[in-house]
Amino acid sequence: FDSSDADSKRIFWSDGGVHQNITFPVHPDPISGMHCWHQKVRIETAHAGDAYGDIVVDTEKSMAIYREWLKLTRPAPGPGGLRRPLWLGRPLRPAPELFYIKKT
């Protein structure tokens, strides 16, 4: 496709492919509580007979690892009533008051 970035001319594919959450699901981050990708994956080239989007996932192993990560997390609220640490970088950082859990 055309753009001001010369590398865009090197892109030859026309779709986004298989969504990463199908290949390896998210896990809870022990510090932020956000869903993160703390995993190691093995990728192979396609085999004869494979179709577009074919994946193989060991869901039992994936769930076992998820449970290990879940044990490392702590329930909210955190210290001082925080949902997430104020120092945690965010691409679109909300106002500081939104980091706190309000008591109801």
N, C-alpha and C positions, 0 to 999 in steps of 0.2 A: 504494500500500500504506500501511497505517497505521504510524506511528512517532511518536516525540517530535519529530522534525524536520518542521516544517510544509511544507518543500519536497518531502517524499516524496509528497504528494498530487498533485504536478504530474507525476509519472512515469506515462506512459501506456503504455509498451511492456512486453512480457512476457518478452522473452528478451535475452540478452547480445549478440547480433549476431555478426559475423564476427570471429574472433580476429585480433588485430593482427599476429601473426607470419606470417600468410598474406599480409596486405597488404604489409607491409614487414618483412623478416626482421631478426634481431638482428645486430649487428656486434661485434667485439672492441674493448673500450675499451683504448687504449694504456697507460693508467696502472694501472688495476685488474685488467685481464685479464678482467673480467666481460663478459657479453653486454649490450650497450646499444643503444639506438635513436638513432644519430647520422645521421639521414636526413631528407631533405626529400621530402615526398610531395605529389602533386596529387590532389585529390578533386573529383569532378564529381557533379552530381545524376544520378539514374538516367535512362537513356534509354528510349525506347519499346522494348519487347521484352526489357529487362533483367529477370533473375529475381533473387530474394532470394539474396544471397551472391555474385553475379557480381563478379569482380575481373579486372583485367588487370595483369600484372606483366611488365616487361622483365627476364627472369631473367639475360640476358647482362650487362646494365648493372648489375644488382644484384650479380652475382658479381664484376664488375670493381671496383666500389666496395668490396666486402668485401675483396678482395685488397689494395687501397690501404691500408685500415685495418689489415690484418694486418701489413703491412710496418712499421707504426709501433709494433707491440707488441714486447716483449722476452721471451725465454724465462725460465721460472722456474728456479731461485729468484731473487728480487730481492736487493738489498743486505741483508746480514746474514741471508740464508736466508729472507727473508719471501716468502710467497705473494702478499700484498697489503700496501700500506702501512698501518701502524698508525693513521695519521691518517684513513684512509678511513672515512667514515660508513657505517654499516650499520643498517638498521631493527631487526634482531635481532642485535646484536653478539656474536660468539662470544668466548670467553675469549682473552686475548692470546696464550697459547701455541699456539692453533690457527691463528694467522696465519703460523706458521713451518713450513717444509718440513723434516721430519726426514730426516737422512741414513741410508740403509739399508746 
